[in-house]
Amino acid sequence: MLDPLLIVELGLLGLCTGFLAGLLGIGGGMLLVPFLTYLLGARQVAPDLAVKMAIATSMATIVFTSVSSVRAHHKRGAVRWDIVTKLAPGIVLGGFVASLGVFALLKGSFLAVFFGLFVSFSAVQMFLDKKPAPSRQMPGTAGQLGAGGFIGFLSGLVGAGGGFVSVPFMTWCNVPIHNAVATSAALGFPIALANVVGYVISGQSVTSLPAGSLGYVWLPALGVIATCSVLTAPLGAKAAHNLPVKKLKRVFASLLFGLAAYMFWTGAFAS
């Protein structure tokens, strides 16, 4: 599976994902899942399994990329660690429920369609650049536990870091946007770690996995993408200060609609 062409394809995917993550403040899952689904399918992995492996591998990259992001935000004092400590337990629980139980039971076709719906919603959010009007404060411990559970569960089904849910939720609760983005980045690590553990365990009994797989996680893709995305994320963050990010977000949103359509098509033919 580690032929030169594959390494080049994964490397380019990692470079683009990292740059866009730094430039637009988005997670890589919305790009990685469709392209990994295609790359796996092109190597004769069954469509149903390809979707699941793409989601799991996308989530695994967040384990590595979130660390450098959190360090940068923490140095600026932007991370609300009080929120992280209250949301994280629910996130871990929700992630385990999704990746250990529900993920293995659901068909890849359903996950592909669900991912397409999630990406379409995220693209609309990005295209309109709508932000929820702050109207309240963060809920108590029980409320944040429940919110964390929902974020972790949803992330586990789509292979994304949860930023498109956690950032609007926090800004709706009167958390300043720069704190919400930084705190969401910090939440990416427990989201990814909990779900990846679940993907590895639940995938142990799966047959016909491609070479280099650890459960549902495709290790060759993980290694190449994580390495390359970490290299270009700082470049994207630097470019964000010089480029028209709002216009770029709309262009990227248009791309997301295309990727969502591909996942809908994949869901129709996955079995």
Phi, psi and omega in degrees: 000345183264051177284158184305319181298319179297318179299317179297315181298314180293322179297314178296320178298317179295318180297315180294318181297314180297317181297314180293326177297316179289323184286315188252354179070031180249157176281163184278347188302322184292334174271317188294316186300310179298316183290321177293323175301317179294313182297320178292317178298323179294343178254031172065023171279133182304140184308317181300315180288324181300318179298313182296318180292324178296316179296314182294318181291322176300314179298322182297327179295332182293332177305320184273315185289333182291331184297311181294324179295316181296319180301317180294316179292322181294323179299330179272001179068026187267344184281128175271089184293336176295325177286319180303314184293335180271329179277328188301316180301318177294322178299314180297315180297312179298322179296317179295319179299318181290308190279329181275328185246291189297318184302315182291331183280328183283149176282151178300329180296318178294316180298322179296315179294318179297318177298317179300320178295318180297315181293322178298316178298316180296322180295320177298316177303314183290320182295317182279341182054039180274135177240136181296141179289126178300131184222356184198182177258167176300140180292175179289188184302314181297319179295319179289329176297316178294317179297318178297320178300318179295316180297314180296320180294312180298316180299321180295333181275337184245354178072029180241164185281354175091003184298328181286352174253313186290322181294310176300322179299314182290319179292327175298331180265024174069020172277125180306145188302320182292327175289322180295317179295315181294319180292323176298321177297319179293327179287342181300326183292307178296327176301310184292315185297313181298316182290321181295318176303317179295318179298320181294314182292312184290340180269359184296328184269001183279132176267170177063026174287145178291163180301143178082021181263143172240098191062227179277354184275128180268099189298318179303317179294319180302312183298313183290313183295315181298318180298312184288322182292326178295328180291321188262346179302316178297326178295320178295319179297322179291319181293336181300335181279347185242350184248154179286086188298322181299317179292321180295325178298322180290323176296316180295323178299321178297321176297320180298324177298320177295318179293323177297319179297321178297319180291326174297318179295317178299318179298329181289334184248352178290146180218000000 
